[in-house]
Amino acid sequence: MNSVNVGVIGGVGAMGYNHARVYYRLDNANLIGVSDVSESTLSKVSKKYDTKGYNDYMDLLKNPEIEAVSVCVPTTHHYNVVMAAIEHGKHVLVEKPIAFTLNEAEGMIEAAKEKGVKLSTGHVERFNPAVQKAKELIEMDIIGDVVSASAKRVGPFPPRIKDVGVAIDLAIHDLDVMYYLFDDDVTQVYATMGSILEKCEYEDHAEIMTKFANGITGILEVNWLTPYKRRALEITGTDGIISIDYMDQSVDVAGKFAQKVDIQREEPLKYEITSFLNSIMDNKDMEITGEDGLNALKMVLAANMSSKEQLPVKLDELNG
């Protein structure tokens, strides 16, 4: 297999548009169709990328040519769309978060296994070259033993987000990145959240503390209140600090082995989709699995519960 026939479901005016754009430009992908409820957006995108437009995603799924799909619909619709795609025998890359509830996520994972198709979750920051380099430096013990990490992901309110709050939209990125970098499970979460903006139905700011099984502490600040965007992560070890700027794709090391790290900048989504396609073509495990998506969802739902109950929450206490 030298290429994969793909389709994009939903959001072709937003995130789905980026998926369509990347698929269209990759040699190992054939963009067969896109689906969206907006006829005007659908017409524009299908013409731009010379592909078929579907108003009803079920019609796209019935196309026997399509082998894999990206699902970029709002989170509350992930379960129904992904389950339909699996039922039609399609491999699935679903945007984060994997689902709205743990039961939904678990159902999707089980269905994919039973059907024999691959299920991946779009935690795109793992494919950020800066994150990849930071993981390499941590494994080389450049900063010694990791002690803690502090993330800041802030910016103005995005009008396109209507069905979730800032924790599930933003915090889930850094929770998953920390899990990926430290290669261990989060055991306990404590969080405080609040809502100030009238135009936001959910929390618009959150402060989250996580405890990993290996003793590392993670601290996150996320909000939709800051007038400028910032996406940063600082990792403290016994011999130094690694500072990551997600947007600049830069990494700096301070301490015993201080250095300015050279990084080849690249679009993380391109790496993510390439990995998805390679896994299908080579019939190998996805780099980011459905289980990884479930784990990230558990962490953010634990944070929501902690804020509501004003108590630390252990991940093994979660259900549903």
VOBA-1610 file (N, C-alpha, C; in pm, whole numbers, padded with zeros to 5 digits, always signed):
BEGIN
Met+00084-00119+00000Met+00000+00000+00000Met+00088+00125+00000Asn+00069+00210-00102Asn+00149+00332-00113Asn+00074+00457-00073Ser-00058+00447-00060Ser-00138+00562-00021Ser-00268+00515+00041Val-00338+00608+00107Val-00464+00577+00174Val-00571+00671+00122Asn-00687+00617+00089Asn-00801+00699+00048Asn-00872+00750+00173Val-00884+00882+00186Val-00932+00940+00311Val-01049+01036+00289Gly-01122+01061+00399Gly-01228+01159+00401Gly-01219+01239+00529Val-01278+01358+00528Val-01280+01445+00646Val-01425+01475+00679Ile-01463+01450+00805Ile-01601+01472+00849Ile-01606+01589+00946Gly-01676+01694+00908Gly-01703+01807+00997Gly-01592+01909+01005Gly-01631+02030+01040Gly-01535+02135+01069Gly-01451+02180+00952Val-01500+02164+00826Val-01416+02204+00714Val-01408+02356+00700Gly-01473+02425+00793Gly-01453+02570+00801Gly-01355+02604+00912Ala-01311+02501+00987Ala-01220+02522+01100Ala-01114+02413+01100Met-01112+02326+01203Met-01008+02224+01215Met-01014+02124+01101Gly-01133+02088+01059Gly-01146+01994+00949Gly-01085+02046+00821Tyr-01088+02178+00803Tyr-01025+02240+00686Tyr-00876+02210+00685Asn-00813+02220+00801Asn-00668+02193+00811Asn-00637+02047+00780His-00723+01957+00825His-00704+01816+00793His-00713+01795+00642Ala-00815+01856+00579Ala-00832+01842+00434Ala-00711+01899+00361Arg-00663+02013+00407Arg-00548+02079+00344Arg-00424+01989+00349Val-00399+01931+00466Val-00281+01846+00482Val-00293+01719+00399Tyr-00409+01654+00406Tyr-00429+01533+00325Tyr-00407+01562+00177Tyr-00459+01674+00131Tyr-00450+01710-00010Tyr-00304+01724-00055Arg-00219+01770+00035Arg-00079+01797+00000Arg+00013+01678+00019Leu-00033+01574+00088Leu+00053+01458+00113Leu+00047+01358-00001Asp+00164+01304-00037Asp+00171+01207-00147Asp+00105+01075-00111Asn+00103+01041+00018Asn+00048+00910+00056Asn-00098+00916+00098Ala-00167+01026+00062Ala-00310+01039+00090Ala-00385+01080-00035Asn-00503+01021-00054Asn-00593+01062-00161Asn-00721+01113-00096Leu-00743+01244-00103Leu-00861+01303-00039Leu-00983+01276-00128Ile-01065+01180-00087Ile-01180+01137-00168Ile-01304+01222-00141Gly-01320+01269-00017Gly-01439+01347+00012Gly-01432+01420+00144Val-01514+01524+00156Val-01527+01599+00281Val-01676+01616+00310Ser-01709+01627+00439Ser-01849+01641+00479Ser-01864+01755+00578Asp-01969+01834+00560Asp-01998+01944+00653Asp-02145+01981+00638Val-02202+02033+00747Val-02344+02072+00743Val-02364+02205+00670Ser-02260+02285+00658Ser-02268+02414+00588Ser-02245+02393+00439Glu-02347+02417+00360Glu-02336+02396+00215Glu-02236+02491+00151Ser-02236+02616+00194Ser-02145+02714+00134Ser-01999+02679+00164Thr-01971+02643+00291Thr-01835+02604+00329Thr-01794+02476+00256Leu-01884+02382+00250Leu-01857+02254+00185Leu-01823+02274+00037Ser-01901+02360-00029Ser-01877+02386-00171Ser-01740+02449-00194Lys-01705+02544-00108Lys-01577+02614-00120Lys-01459+02518-00102Val-01466+02436+00002Val-01355+02345+00034Val-01344+02233-00069Ser-01457+02177-00109Ser-01452+02067-00206Ser-01397+02112-00340Lys-01429+02237-00378Lys-01374+02290-00504Lys-01224+02318-00490Lys-01186+02376-00376Lys-01045+02411-00356Lys-00955+02288-00359Tyr-01004+02179-00302Tyr-00920+02059-00293Tyr-00966+01948-00388Asp-01046+01986-00485Asp-01084+01896-00594Asp-01133+01761-00541Thr-01233+01768-00452Thr-01284+01646-00391Thr-01436+01655-00382Lys-01501+01545-00351Lys-01647+01540-00344Lys-01696+01592-00209Gly-01804+01669-00211Gly-01862+01722-00088Gly-01988+01647-00050Tyr-02002+01617+00079Tyr-02119+01547+00130Tyr-02184+01629+00242Asn-02314+01658+00228Asn-02384+01725+00338Asn-02410+01629+00453Asp-02428+01503+00421Asp-02456+01400+00521Asp-02333+01309+00532Tyr-02274+01305+00649Tyr-02151+01226+00666Tyr-02175+01077+00645Met-02300+01033+00664Met-02329+00891+00641Met-02310+00854+00494Asp-02338+00947+00405Asp-02316+00922+00263Asp-02167+00909+00234Leu-02086+00990+00301Leu-01940+00979+00286Leu-01893+00843+00334Leu-01945+00798+00449Leu-01902+00670+00506Leu-01944+00552+00419Lys-02050+00569+00341Lys-02096+00461+00255Lys-02011+00446+00129Asn-01924+00543+00104Asn-01836+00536-00012Asn-01731+00427+00011Pro-01734+00319-00067Pro-01642+00207-00042Pro-01496+00240-00072Glu-01472+00348-00146Glu-01335+00387-00176Glu-01261+00435-00052Ile-01334+00501+00038Ile-01271+00565+00155Ile-01231+00461+00258Glu-01103+00465+00295Glu-01048+00368+00391Glu-01034+00426+00532Ala-01016+00556+00542Ala-00992+00620+00671Ala-01054+00759+00673Val-01091+00805+00793Val-01150+00938+00805Val-01092+01013+00924Ser-01087+01144+00910Ser-01064+01234+01023Ser-01199+01283+01070Val-01225+01276+01198Val-01351+01322+01255Val-01325+01451+01331Cys-01381+01562+01280Cys-01354+01694+01336Cys-01482+01767+01376Val-01584+01692+01410Val-01712+01749+01453Val-01701+01795+01598Pro-01798+01874+01650Pro-01795+01912+01792Pro-01790+01789+01882Thr-01728+01804+01997Thr-01703+01693+02089Thr-01828+01613+02123Thr-01940+01681+02140Thr-02064+01612+02179Thr-02112+01515+02071His-02062+01529+01949His-02102+01440+01840His-01997+01334+01806His-01884+01336+01876His-01776+01242+01845His-01823+01096+01847Tyr-01894+01061+01952Tyr-01932+00921+01971Tyr-02013+00868+01853Asn-02120+00938+01817Asn-02207+00890+01710Asn-02134+00880+01576Val-02053+00982+01545Val-01983+00984+01417Val-01874+00876+01412Val-01796+00866+01518Val-01688+00767+01521Val-01744+00625+01518Met-01850+00600+01593Met-01909+00466+01593Met-01963+00429+01456Ala-02020+00527+01386Ala-02069+00501+01250Ala-01953+00471+01156Ala-01843+00546+01171Ala-01725+00524+01087Ala-01667+00385+01112Ile-01660+00345+01236Ile-01608+00212+01270Ile-01698+00104+01212Glu-01828+00123+01225Glu-01924+00026+01173Glu-01909+00008+01022His-01868+00115+00954His-01847+00109+00810His-01704+00064+00774Gly-01628+00022+00876Gly-01495-00034+00851Gly-01387+00067+00820Lys-01404+00192+00865Lys-01304+00296+00838Lys-01208+00310+00957His-01081+00332+00927His-00986+00372+01031His-01018+00516+01068Val-00998+00551+01195Val-01044+00682+01243Val-00934+00759+01316Leu-00919+00885+01278Leu-00841+00983+01354Leu-00943+01084+01405Val-00972+01082+01535Val-01071+01173+01592Val-01000+01284+01668Glu-01043+01407+01643Glu-00982+01520+01713Glu-01002+01507+01864Lys-00912+01570+01939Lys-00925+01565+02085Lys-01040+01656+02128Pro-01103+01626+02243Pro-01087+01503+02321Pro-01156+01388+02250Ile-01115+01267+02279Ile-01167+01151+02210Ile-01319+01144+02216Ala-01377+01183+02329Ala-01522+01175+02346Ala-01565+01270+02456Phe-01694+01276+02480Phe-01749+01365+02583Phe-01750+01298+02720Thr-01762+01164+02723Thr-01763+01089+02849Thr-01670+00970+02840Leu-01635+00915+02956Leu-01549+00797+02959Leu-01618+00676+02898Asn-01748+00661+02924Asn-01821+00548+02867Asn-01820+00552+02715Glu-01834+00673+02659Glu-01830+00687+02514Glu-01693+00647+02460Ala-01589+00697+02524Ala-01452+00667+02480Ala-01425+00516+02486Glu-01465+00454+02595Glu-01443+00310+02611Glu-01520+00231+02506Gly-01642+00278+02475Gly-01723+00211+02372Gly-01659+00220+02235Met-01601+00335+02204Met-01534+00354+02076Met-01411+00264+02063Ile-01333+00257+02169Ile-01212+00175+02169Ile-01247+00028+02150Glu-01348-00020+02222Glu-01390-00159+02212Glu-01445-00191+02072Ala-01525-00098+02018Ala-01582-00119+01885Ala-01474-00128+01778Ala-01371-00043+01788Ala-01261-00045+01690Ala-01187-00178+01696Lys-01165-00229+01816Lys-01097-00358+01832Lys-01179-00470+01770Glu-01309-00469+01797Glu-01397-00575+01745Glu-01405-00571+01593Lys-01402-00451+01536Lys-01414-00435+01392Lys-01280-00452+01320Gly-01172-00446+01397Gly-01039-00461+01338Gly-00990-00339+01264Val-01034-00219+01310Val-00986-00094+01248Val-00905-00016+01351Lys-00828+00078+01302Lys-00742+00157+01389Lys-00814+00283+01436Leu-00790+00319+01562Leu-00849+00439+01622Leu-00738+00522+01685Ser-00724+00646+01640Ser-00623+00736+01695Ser-00690+00866+01740Thr-00628+00933+01835Thr-00680+01059+01887Thr-00585+01173+01853Gly-00640+01287+01815Gly-00560+01399+01767Gly-00497+01486+01873His-00407+01429+01951His-00331+01510+02048His-00207+01564+01977Val-00230+01670+01901Val-00132+01717+01803Val-00003+01771+01866Glu-00008+01821+01989Glu+00112+01878+02049Glu+00222+01774+02070Arg+00188+01647+02076Arg+00293+01544+02086Arg+00384+01548+01963Phe+00329+01595+01850Phe+00406+01597+01727Phe+00474+01731+01703Asn+00461+01821+01799Asn+00534+01948+01791Asn+00684+01918+01801Pro+00764+01965+01706Pro+00908+01936+01711Pro+00974+01976+01844Ala+00922+02081+01908Ala+00979+02122+02037Ala+00952+02017+02144Val+00834+01958+02143Val+00800+01854+02240Val+00883+01729+02213Gln+00898+01693+02086Gln+00979+01578+02050Gln+01123+01595+02099Lys+01177+01715+02080Lys+01314+01742+02124Lys+01325+01740+02276Ala+01226+01796+02345Ala+01227+01795+02491Ala+01228+01652+02545Lys+01149+01565+02483Lys+01146+01425+02527Lys+01284+01361+02510Glu+01347+01390+02397Glu+01481+01338+02371Glu+01580+01387+02477Leu+01573+01515+02512Leu+01664+01572+02612Leu+01640+01513+02750Ile+01514+01491+02785Ile+01481+01430+02914Ile+01538+01289+02921Glu+01523+01213+02813Glu+01574+01076+02810Glu+01726+01070+02813Met+01791+01181+02771Met+01937+01191+02776Met+01986+01240+02913Asp+01893+01266+03004Asp+01925+01315+03140Asp+01995+01450+03138Ile+01963+01532+03038Ile+02024+01665+03028Ile+01992+01751+03150Ile+01873+01734+03209Ile+01837+01812+03328Ile+01830+01723+03452Gly+01890+01607+03444Gly+01889+01516+03559Gly+01752+01453+03578Asp+01715+01429+03702Asp+01584+01372+03733Asp+01478+01482+03730Val+01370+01457+03657Val+01262+01556+03649Val+01190+01563+03783Val+01168+01688+03828Val+01101+01713+03956Val+00959+01765+03934Ser+00944+01860+03842Ser+00813+01922+03821Ser+00804+01983+03682Ala+00683+02021+03645Ala+00659+02089+03518Ala+00550+02193+03537Ser+00563+02304+03466Ser+00466+02412+03476Ser+00427+02457+03336Ala+00296+02455+03307Ala+00248+02490+03174Ala+00158+02614+03180Lys+00165+02695+03075Lys+00080+02813+03063Lys+00023+02814+02922Arg-00108+02803+02910Arg-00176+02801+02781Arg-00294+02897+02792Val-00272+03019+02747Val-00369+03125+02769Val-00393+03204+02639Gly-00503+03279+02637Gly-00533+03360+02521Gly-00676+03411+02526Pro-00719+03483+02424Pro-00855+03536+02421Pro-00958+03427+02392Phe-01083+03456+02420Phe-01192+03360+02401Phe-01213+03329+02253Pro-01219+03199+02216Pro-01243+03161+02076Pro-01393+03140+02051Pro-01458+03223+01972Pro-01603+03211+01951Pro-01647+03077+01896Arg-01556+03004+01828Arg-01594+02876+01768Arg-01622+02769+01873Ile-01569+02785+01994Ile-01588+02684+02098Ile-01721+02709+02168Lys-01813+02614+02156Lys-01945+02633+02214Lys-01990+02519+02305Asp-01924+02404+02298Asp-01977+02288+02369Asp-01890+02240+02485Val-01774+02302+02508Val-01687+02261+02618Val-01622+02384+02680Gly-01562+02364+02798Gly-01492+02472+02865Gly-01343+02469+02837Val-01272+02561+02903Val-01130+02579+02877Val-01047+02458+02919Ala-01094+02383+03018Ala-01017+02267+03064Ala-01010+02159+02956Ile-01125+02126+02901Ile-01126+02018+02801Ile-01074+02066+02667Asp-01080+02197+02641Asp-01030+02249+02514Asp-00879+02274+02519Leu-00830+02332+02628Leu-00689+02371+02634Leu-00604+02285+02728Ala-00651+02265+02851Ala-00569+02194+02950Ala-00536+02052+02906Ile-00624+01991+02830Ile-00603+01853+02788Ile-00475+01838+02706His-00434+01946+02635His-00310+01942+02558His-00190+01916+02650Asp-00175+02000+02753Asp-00058+01992+02839Asp-00063+01873+02933Leu-00184+01833+02972Leu-00195+01711+03052Leu-00141+01592+02972Asp-00178+01585+02844Asp-00131+01474+02761Asp+00018+01486+02732Val+00067+01607+02710Val+00211+01626+02683Val+00294+01582+02803Met+00251+01621+02923Met+00325+01581+03043Met+00325+01429+03058Tyr+00210+01368+03034Tyr+00199+01221+03040Tyr+00295+01157+02939Tyr+00304+01216+02821Tyr+00392+01165+02716Tyr+00539+01185+02752Leu+00575+01302+02804Leu+00714+01331+02836Leu+00765+01250+02954Phe+00679+01231+03054Phe+00724+01167+03178Phe+00697+01017+03178Asp+00621+00969+03079Asp+00600+00826+03059Asp+00549+00757+03186Asp+00451+00822+03250Asp+00391+00764+03370Asp+00251+00819+03388Asp+00172+00747+03466Asp+00033+00786+03486Asp+00017+00895+03591Val-00083+00979+03570Val-00126+01074+03673Val-00213+00997+03771Thr-00185+01012+03899Thr-00262+00940+04000Thr-00365+01029+04069Gln-00336+01159+04077Gln-00424+01249+04151Gln-00425+01388+04088Val-00541+01452+04089Val-00557+01584+04030Val-00629+01675+04128Tyr-00582+01799+04137Tyr-00652+01902+04214Tyr-00667+02025+04125Ala-00787+02082+04122Ala-00810+02194+04031Ala-00907+02296+04088Thr-00889+02420+04046Thr-00987+02524+04071Thr-01020+02586+03935Met-01149+02613+03914Met-01195+02669+03788Met-01301+02775+03814Gly-01325+02858+03713Gly-01428+02960+03727Gly-01471+03014+03593Ser-01580+03088+03594Ser-01633+03149+03472Ser-01660+03297+03496Ile-01598+03380+03416Ile-01614+03526+03427Ile-01685+03583+03305Leu-01654+03531+03188Leu-01710+03584+03063Leu-01857+03545+03046Glu-01943+03640+03019Glu-02084+03612+02999Glu-02108+03529+02873Lys-02023+03545+02774Lys-02041+03474+02647Lys-01996+03329+02653Cys-01940+03288+02766Cys-01892+03151+02782Cys-01982+03076+02880Glu-02042+02964+02834Glu-02133+02887+02919Glu-02058+02795+03016Tyr-01931+02776+02992Tyr-01852+02684+03075Tyr-01738+02761+03141Glu-01649+02688+03210Glu-01537+02755+03276Glu-01446+02822+03173Asp-01398+02942+03205Asp-01309+03012+03113Asp-01169+03029+03170His-01147+02982+03293His-01011+02979+03347His-00998+02863+03444Ala-00879+02804+03451Ala-00856+02689+03537Ala-00710+02681+03579Glu-00689+02637+03701Glu-00555+02610+03754Glu-00557+02465+03800Ile-00467+02385+03749Ile-00471+02240+03772Ile-00335+02191+03822Met-00338+02108+03925Met-00216+02044+03976Met-00232+01893+03964Thr-00130+01829+03909Thr-00133+01684+03892Thr-00016+01619+03965Lys-00040+01499+04011Lys+00064+01419+04074Lys+00082+01291+03995Phe+00206+01268+03947Phe+00235+01148+03871Phe+00281+01035+03964Ala+00265+00912+03916Ala+00301+00796+03996Ala+00449+00797+04034Asn+00533+00857+03947Asn+00676+00861+03974Asn+00718+00978+04063Gly+00618+01053+04114Gly+00647+01161+04207Gly+00656+01299+04144Ile+00656+01310+04012Ile+00663+01440+03945Ile+00532+01516+03964Thr+00543+01646+03982Thr+00426+01732+03996Thr+00410+01817+03871Gly+00288+01828+03823Gly+00259+01913+03708Gly+00161+02023+03747Ile+00189+02145+03702Ile+00101+02259+03731Ile+00062+02324+03599Leu-00067+02350+03580Leu-00116+02410+03456Leu-00200+02534+03486Glu-00181+02636+03404Glu-00268+02753+03405Glu-00324+02768+03265Val-00457+02766+03253Val-00521+02785+03123Val-00633+02887+03137Asn-00651+02968+03034Asn-00765+03060+03037Asn-00798+03114+02899Trp-00920+03174+02891Trp-00965+03247+02773Trp-00979+03394+02806Leu-00897+03442+02899Leu-00907+03580+02949Leu-00792+03668+02905Thr-00679+03607+02875Thr-00558+03683+02841Thr-00568+03741+02700Pro-00534+03869+02681Pro-00550+03933+02549Pro-00450+03885+02443Tyr-00351+03805+02482Tyr-00254+03751+02386Tyr-00240+03601+02407Lys-00199+03530+02303Lys-00181+03385+02313Lys-00042+03351+02365Arg-00038+03258+02457Arg+00089+03203+02503Arg+00073+03054+02524Arg+00169+02979+02473Arg+00170+02833+02485Arg+00310+02793+02528Ala+00329+02766+02656Ala+00464+02740+02707Ala+00463+02630+02812Leu+00576+02562+02822Leu+00594+02456+02921Leu+00736+02462+02974Glu+00751+02457+03105Glu+00883+02458+03168Glu+00897+02333+03253Ile+01006+02259+03230Ile+01030+02133+03301Ile+01153+02148+03388Thr+01138+02129+03517Thr+01247+02146+03613Thr+01304+02011+03655Gly+01437+02000+03647Gly+01504+01879+03691Gly+01611+01911+03792Thr+01677+01809+03841Thr+01780+01828+03944Thr+01904+01898+03890Asp+01922+01900+03755Asp+02041+01964+03696Asp+02008+02078+03600Gly+01882+02116+03593Gly+01851+02225+03501Gly+01704+02235+03467Ile+01674+02319+03370Ile+01537+02347+03328Ile+01529+02345+03176Ile+01425+02282+03124Ile+01393+02286+02981Ile+01272+02376+02962Ser+01286+02476+02876Ser+01175+02568+02847Ser+01129+02547+02704Ile+00999+02524+02688Ile+00940+02500+02556Ile+00844+02613+02521Asp+00856+02665+02400Asp+00756+02755+02345Asp+00691+02679+02230Tyr+00566+02639+02251Tyr+00496+02558+02150Tyr+00480+02634+02018Met+00448+02762+02026Met+00421+02840+01905Met+00546+02868+01825Asp+00654+02905+01893Asp+00782+02930+01824Asp+00855+02801+01790Gln+00810+02690+01851Gln+00877+02560+01838Gln+01024+02574+01878Ser+01043+02635+01995Ser+01178+02655+02045Ser+01196+02583+02179Val+01322+02544+02203Val+01358+02478+02328Val+01487+02538+02380Asp+01488+02579+02507Asp+01608+02629+02572Asp+01637+02544+02694Val+01765+02522+02720Val+01806+02448+02839Val+01892+02538+02925Ala+01854+02552+03053Ala+01933+02627+03150Ala+01985+02531+03255Gly+02103+02564+03312Gly+02157+02479+03416Gly+02291+02417+03379Lys+02313+02299+03427Lys+02442+02230+03413Lys+02483+02213+03266Phe+02387+02183+03180Phe+02417+02164+03037Phe+02340+02266+02953Ala+02352+02393+02992Ala+02280+02502+02925Ala+02309+02504+02775Gln+02203+02525+02697Gln+02220+02530+02552Gln+02094+02585+02484Lys+02115+02644+02368Lys+02006+02683+02280Lys+01993+02573+02178Val+01878+02508+02174Val+01861+02388+02091Val+01812+02426+01952Asp+01879+02372+01850Asp+01836+02393+01712Asp+01723+02295+01678Ile+01615+02351+01622Ile+01499+02268+01588Ile+01453+02303+01447Gln+01424+02200+01369Gln+01367+02218+01236Gln+01216+02235+01252Arg+01166+02354+01224Arg+01024+02381+01243Arg+00940+02309+01138Glu+00825+02258+01184Glu+00734+02188+01094Glu+00593+02192+01154Glu+00492+02179+01069Glu+00354+02180+01118Glu+00325+02049+01191Pro+00291+02054+01321Pro+00262+01932+01396Pro+00151+01848+01334Leu+00048+01913+01280Leu-00063+01838+01220Leu-00015+01753+01103Lys+00081+01802+01028Lys+00136+01725+00917Lys+00202+01597+00970Tyr+00279+01610+01078Tyr+00342+01493+01138Tyr+00237+01396+01192Glu+00133+01451+01255Glu+00029+01367+01314Glu-00043+01286+01206Ile-00083+01351+01099Ile-00155+01283+00992Ile-00065+01185+00919Thr+00061+01222+00899Thr+00156+01130+00837Thr+00172+01004+00921Ser+00179+01020+01052Ser+00191+00906+01142Ser+00067+00817+01131Phe-00051+00880+01126Phe-00178+00807+01112Phe-00178+00724+00983Leu-00139+00786+00873Leu-00138+00717+00744Leu-00034+00604+00741Asn+00084+00631+00797Asn+00189+00528+00799Asn+00147+00406+00879Ser+00075+00429+00988Ser+00029+00318+01071Ser-00068+00229+00993Ile-00150+00292+00910Ile-00245+00216+00828Ile-00170+00140+00718Met-00081+00210+00649Met-00010+00148+00537Met+00081+00034+00582Asp+00144+00051+00699Asp+00238-00049+00750Asp+00172-00149+00844Asn+00041-00128+00869Asn-00035-00213+00961Asn+00035-00228+01097Lys+00069-00113+01154Lys+00134-00112+01285Lys+00051-00028+01382Asp+00086-00035+01511Asp+00012+00039+01613Asp+00022+00189+01590Met-00086+00260+01623Met-00086+00405+01615Met+00009+00462+01721Glu+00075+00574+01688Glu+00159+00640+01787Glu+00075+00695+01902Ile-00043+00745+01869Ile-00137+00789+01973Ile-00263+00705+01956Thr-00292+00624+02054Thr-00402+00529+02047Thr-00530+00584+02107Gly-00638+00507+02093Gly-00762+00542+02159Gly-00745+00543+02310Glu-00663+00450+02358Glu-00637+00444+02503Glu-00567+00570+02553Asp-00478+00626+02471Asp-00414+00753+02507Asp-00519+00864+02517Gly-00613+00863+02423Gly-00721+00962+02426Gly-00806+00946+02550Leu-00834+00822+02587Leu-00912+00794+02708Leu-00838+00843+02832Asn-00708+00820+02837Asn-00628+00864+02951Asn-00631+01016+02966Ala-00617+01088+02854Ala-00620+01234+02860Ala-00756+01283+02906Leu-00862+01218+02858Leu-00998+01256+02899Leu-01017+01232+03049Lys-00964+01122+03099Lys-00974+01094+03243Lys-00912+01206+03325Met-00795+01253+03282Met-00725+01357+03357Met-00806+01486+03362Val-00863+01526+03248Val-00935+01652+03245Val-01070+01641+03316Leu-01135+01526+03309Leu-01261+01507+03382Leu-01235+01502+03533Ala-01120+01447+03572Ala-01083+01449+03714Ala-01063+01591+03761Ala-01005+01676+03677Ala-00987+01817+03710Ala-01122+01886+03727Asn-01215+01858+03638Asn-01349+01916+03649Asn-01418+01873+03777Met-01404+01745+03812Met-01465+01695+03934Met-01401+01756+04057Ser-01268+01769+04054Ser-01197+01828+04166Ser-01242+01971+04192Ser-01257+02048+04085Ser-01301+02186+04101Ser-01442+02193+04159Lys-01527+02104+04113Lys-01666+02103+04160Lys-01676+02063+04307Glu-01596+01963+04346Glu-01602+01912+04483Glu-01505+01981+04577Gln-01413+02062+04517Gln-01311+02134+04595Gln-01225+02038+04677Leu-01193+01926+04614Leu-01110+01823+04676Leu-01022+01758+04570Pro-00906+01703+04611Pro-00826+01627+04515Pro-00904+01503+04469Val-00883+01464+04345Val-00953+01347+04289Val-00850+01248+04238Lys-00866+01121+04278Lys-00780+01015+04228Lys-00842+00960+04100Leu-00757+00934+03999Leu-00809+00891+03871Leu-00884+00757+03878Asp-00843+00671+03970Asp-00912+00542+03979Asp-01050+00554+04043Glu-01087+00678+04086Glu-01221+00700+04141Glu-01323+00735+04033Leu-01273+00762+03912Leu-01361+00806+03804Leu-01436+00688+03743Asn-01559+00714+03704Asn-01635+00617+03625Asn-01737+00693+03539Gly-01779+00630+03433Gly-01878+00692+03343Gly-01820+00795+03253
//
